[in-house]
Amino acid sequence: MQDKFSLIIFDLDGTLVNSYPAIIDSFNFTMARLGLRKQTNIVIKRAVGWGDRALLSPFVKRAQLDRALAIYRRHHRKSLLKKVFFMPYAKNLLRYLHKKKYKLAIATNRPNRFTHILLKNLGIKKYFDYILCKDQIRFGKPHPSIINKILRKIKVNKNQVLYVGDMTIDIRTGKKAKVKTFAVATGSSTIGELGKEHPDYLEKNLAKLFKIL
């Protein structure tokens, strides 16, 4: 029997949008400004998903972190407008779900102001009933509070909720919140890493969601 969902919650980076070019650009700009070694695309991509402070902290000294964040965020505001693109099928999927009257939400570890800049620039902010970011709650993913707060805002039964994400922490978040999970291998975690978390669905891209929903 096919699951029936009424609320679809999406992670953002690596799931709906390919923001890696913007993140890599801002990251290595920051390293250059601080006189530190630039990192490869793969190293940076693997560090994405925990918020910008967590992204930078392994690569800069603690005393430099606040300055690094200021440089990164100032540069990233502009980079987001030029170097973020939709993941395959994402834009059409959002249009389809909106037309079908699904409730849609975002749960992301990306800071609130950058999330809204990104969504507005891509023209998809209008599709979402609720957008929740790490800096708006006490605990970020994989703590389930980000999903639980969305469920308090959009009142549906947990068995009608599907959480879609690209990282192992997304699957752990969904499981802790006791909702169904859809893992898509388009972001920071490999399909093998995602499979070890035993999501309810595991796909290479978002195309299968058209059939599920």
JOCORTA-V846177 format. One line per field, one symbol per residue. burial: + if it has 9 or more other ideal C-beta (glycine too) atoms within 8 Angstrom, else -. A space follows every 50 residues. Layout:
burial = ???
This chain:
burial = --+-+-++++++++++++++++++++++++++-+----+----++-++++ ++--+++--+---++--++-+++-+++-++--++-++-+++-++++++-- -++++++++++--++++++-++-++-++-+++++--+--++-++++++++ +--+-+-+-++++++++++++++++++-+++++++++++---+++-+-+- +++-++-+++-++
